[in-house]
Amino acid sequence: MATVTRPRADAVRNREKLVTAARELMNDDPRVPLEKIAAAAGVGIGTLYRNFPSRDSLLEAAYRQHADEMSTLVESMLGDRVPPAEAMRRLIVRYMATSGQKAGLKEAILASAGAEADVFEDTAARSRSSIGTLLAAGQAAGAFRTDVEPDDVRRLIGGLCAMCQRSEPADCPCGCGTRPCNGTLVAVIIDGLAPQG
């Protein structure tokens, strides 16, 4: 019987630090030197290459981290029994708050791997699953209408995020200060998810 070797805790931490540093630095400049990312993560360049043999693999890991965070947020809110409407509001605001942070990563992946890159379908599926889990919990509780599907909500969130990315920075969840972020349009979506009649 083969023995499965689990990565050491420090190796897992180093990988997480590298992905976080890459996400912060590569969003602003996808061509940032990998040495700078390693330094920001507090590790050597050899550690970076052991975890990510290419710039593209690091880019994709940084992009995937966003989907991981959304999944963790949903699990946490369900575990804490956050009411469905409030949980959905928090999830939408979180998507809006982080949408600009991954725009540069997306552009870099598009440039190197194209729109058909597996990472886009993988993260869309994770997003669909996270939203679907929250939506299903709300539907089971009678808080959300039953004719709405995860992709419906995903498209609405995508529209809000697109508006945010085209705006000027200010004090709001995503830093743009526009109508999507002042709560009105998020409230409209939440109200629209409520059972009709």
C-alpha positions as CSV (number, residue, x, y, z in Angstrom):
1,M,0.0,0.0,0.0
2,A,1.4,3.4,-1.0
3,T,2.1,5.9,1.6
4,V,0.7,9.4,1.0
5,T,3.1,12.1,2.0
6,R,1.5,15.2,3.3
7,P,3.4,18.5,2.8
8,R,5.0,19.9,5.8
9,A,3.2,22.8,7.6
10,D,6.0,25.3,6.7
11,A,5.8,24.2,3.1
12,V,2.1,24.8,3.0
13,R,2.6,28.2,4.7
14,N,5.3,29.2,2.2
15,R,3.0,28.3,-0.7
16,E,0.2,30.4,0.7
17,K,2.5,33.3,1.3
18,L,3.7,33.1,-2.3
19,V,0.2,33.1,-3.7
20,T,-0.8,36.0,-1.5
21,A,2.2,38.0,-2.5
22,A,1.7,37.2,-6.2
23,R,-1.9,38.2,-6.0
24,E,-1.0,41.6,-4.6
25,L,2.0,42.3,-6.8
26,M,0.9,40.7,-10.1
27,N,-2.4,42.4,-10.2
28,D,-0.7,45.7,-10.5
29,D,2.1,44.4,-12.7
30,P,1.8,40.9,-14.1
31,R,5.4,41.1,-15.3
32,V,6.8,41.8,-11.8
33,P,10.1,39.9,-11.3
34,L,9.5,36.6,-9.5
35,E,12.4,37.4,-7.2
36,K,10.3,40.4,-5.9
37,I,7.4,38.1,-5.2
38,A,9.6,35.6,-3.4
39,A,11.1,38.5,-1.3
40,A,7.6,39.9,-0.5
41,A,6.6,36.4,0.7
42,G,9.8,36.1,2.8
43,V,11.1,33.1,0.9
44,G,13.9,32.4,-1.5
45,I,13.5,32.1,-5.3
46,G,14.2,28.3,-5.1
47,T,11.1,27.9,-2.9
48,L,9.0,29.8,-5.4
49,Y,10.2,27.6,-8.3
50,R,9.6,24.4,-6.2
51,N,6.0,25.4,-5.8
52,F,5.4,27.1,-9.1
53,P,7.6,26.0,-12.0
54,S,6.4,28.8,-14.3
55,R,5.0,32.4,-14.0
56,D,1.8,31.1,-15.5
57,S,1.3,28.5,-12.8
58,L,1.8,31.2,-10.1
59,L,-0.6,33.6,-12.0
60,E,-3.3,30.9,-12.0
61,A,-2.8,30.0,-8.4
62,A,-3.2,33.7,-7.4
63,Y,-6.4,33.9,-9.5
64,R,-7.8,30.7,-8.0
65,Q,-7.2,32.0,-4.5
66,H,-10.2,34.3,-5.0
67,A,-12.6,31.4,-5.6
68,D,-11.1,29.6,-2.6
69,E,-11.9,32.7,-0.4
70,M,-15.5,32.9,-1.6
71,S,-16.0,29.2,-0.9
72,T,-14.5,29.6,2.6
73,L,-16.7,32.6,3.2
74,V,-19.9,30.7,2.3
75,E,-19.0,27.8,4.5
76,S,-18.2,30.1,7.4
77,M,-21.5,32.0,7.1
78,L,-23.5,28.8,6.8
79,G,-21.7,27.4,9.9
80,D,-22.4,30.6,11.8
81,R,-26.1,30.4,10.7
82,V,-26.0,33.9,9.2
83,P,-29.6,34.6,7.8
84,P,-29.7,33.9,4.1
85,A,-30.4,37.4,2.9
86,E,-27.6,38.8,5.0
87,A,-25.2,36.1,3.9
88,M,-26.0,36.7,0.2
89,R,-25.5,40.5,0.8
90,R,-22.1,39.8,2.4
91,L,-21.1,37.5,-0.4
92,I,-22.0,40.0,-3.1
93,V,-20.2,42.9,-1.3
94,R,-17.1,40.6,-1.0
95,Y,-17.2,39.8,-4.7
96,M,-17.4,43.5,-5.4
97,A,-14.6,44.4,-2.9
98,T,-12.2,41.9,-4.5
99,S,-13.2,42.1,-8.2
100,G,-10.6,44.9,-9.0
101,Q,-7.9,42.9,-7.2
102,K,-8.1,40.1,-9.8
103,A,-8.6,42.2,-13.0
104,G,-4.9,42.4,-13.7
105,L,-4.4,38.7,-13.1
106,K,-7.2,37.9,-15.5
107,E,-5.7,40.1,-18.2
108,A,-2.3,38.5,-17.8
109,I,-3.8,35.0,-18.0
110,L,-5.8,36.0,-21.1
111,A,-2.6,37.3,-22.7
112,S,-0.6,34.1,-22.0
113,A,-3.2,31.3,-22.2
114,G,-6.3,32.8,-23.8
115,A,-9.9,32.8,-22.9
116,E,-10.1,29.0,-23.0
117,A,-7.6,28.6,-20.1
118,D,-8.8,25.9,-17.7
119,V,-8.5,28.3,-14.7
120,F,-11.4,30.4,-15.9
121,E,-13.8,27.4,-16.2
122,D,-12.5,26.0,-12.9
123,T,-13.0,29.2,-11.0
124,A,-16.4,29.8,-12.6
125,A,-17.5,26.4,-11.5
126,R,-16.3,27.1,-7.9
127,S,-18.1,30.4,-7.9
128,R,-21.3,28.8,-9.2
129,S,-21.0,26.1,-6.5
130,S,-20.5,28.7,-3.7
131,I,-23.4,30.8,-4.8
132,G,-25.5,27.7,-5.4
133,T,-24.8,26.4,-1.9
134,L,-25.9,29.7,-0.4
135,L,-28.9,30.1,-2.7
136,A,-30.1,26.5,-2.0
137,A,-29.8,27.1,1.8
138,G,-31.9,30.3,1.4
139,Q,-34.5,28.5,-0.8
140,A,-34.8,25.7,1.7
141,A,-35.4,28.3,4.4
142,G,-38.1,30.0,2.3
143,A,-35.9,33.2,2.1
144,F,-35.2,33.1,-1.6
145,R,-37.5,32.4,-4.6
146,T,-37.1,28.9,-6.0
147,D,-37.0,29.9,-9.7
148,V,-33.6,31.6,-9.4
149,E,-30.5,29.6,-10.3
150,P,-26.8,30.1,-9.3
151,D,-25.9,31.4,-12.7
152,D,-28.6,34.1,-12.5
153,V,-27.0,35.4,-9.3
154,R,-23.5,35.0,-10.7
155,R,-24.4,37.2,-13.7
156,L,-25.9,39.9,-11.5
157,I,-22.8,39.9,-9.4
158,G,-20.6,40.0,-12.5
159,G,-22.5,43.1,-13.7
160,L,-22.0,44.9,-10.5
161,C,-18.3,44.0,-10.4
162,A,-17.9,45.3,-14.0
163,M,-19.4,48.6,-13.1
164,C,-17.1,48.8,-10.1
165,Q,-14.0,48.2,-12.2
166,R,-14.8,51.1,-14.5
167,S,-15.0,53.7,-11.7
168,E,-12.8,56.0,-9.7
169,P,-11.5,55.0,-6.3
170,A,-13.2,56.3,-3.2
171,D,-14.4,55.0,0.2
172,C,-16.7,52.0,-0.4
173,P,-16.4,48.2,-0.4
174,C,-14.5,47.9,-3.7
175,G,-13.0,51.4,-3.6
176,C,-15.0,52.9,-6.4
177,G,-17.7,55.0,-4.6
178,T,-20.3,54.4,-7.3
179,R,-23.9,53.5,-7.1
180,P,-23.3,49.7,-7.2
181,C,-21.3,50.1,-4.0
182,N,-23.5,52.4,-2.0
183,G,-25.8,49.5,-1.1
184,T,-28.8,50.4,-3.2
185,L,-28.2,48.0,-6.1
186,V,-27.1,45.2,-3.8
187,A,-30.4,45.8,-1.8
188,V,-32.3,45.6,-5.0
189,I,-30.8,42.2,-5.8
190,I,-31.5,40.9,-2.3
191,D,-35.1,42.1,-2.5
192,G,-35.4,40.5,-5.9
193,L,-34.3,37.2,-4.5
194,A,-37.1,37.2,-1.9
195,P,-40.2,35.0,-2.6
196,Q,-42.8,36.9,-4.7
197,G,-46.4,37.4,-3.7
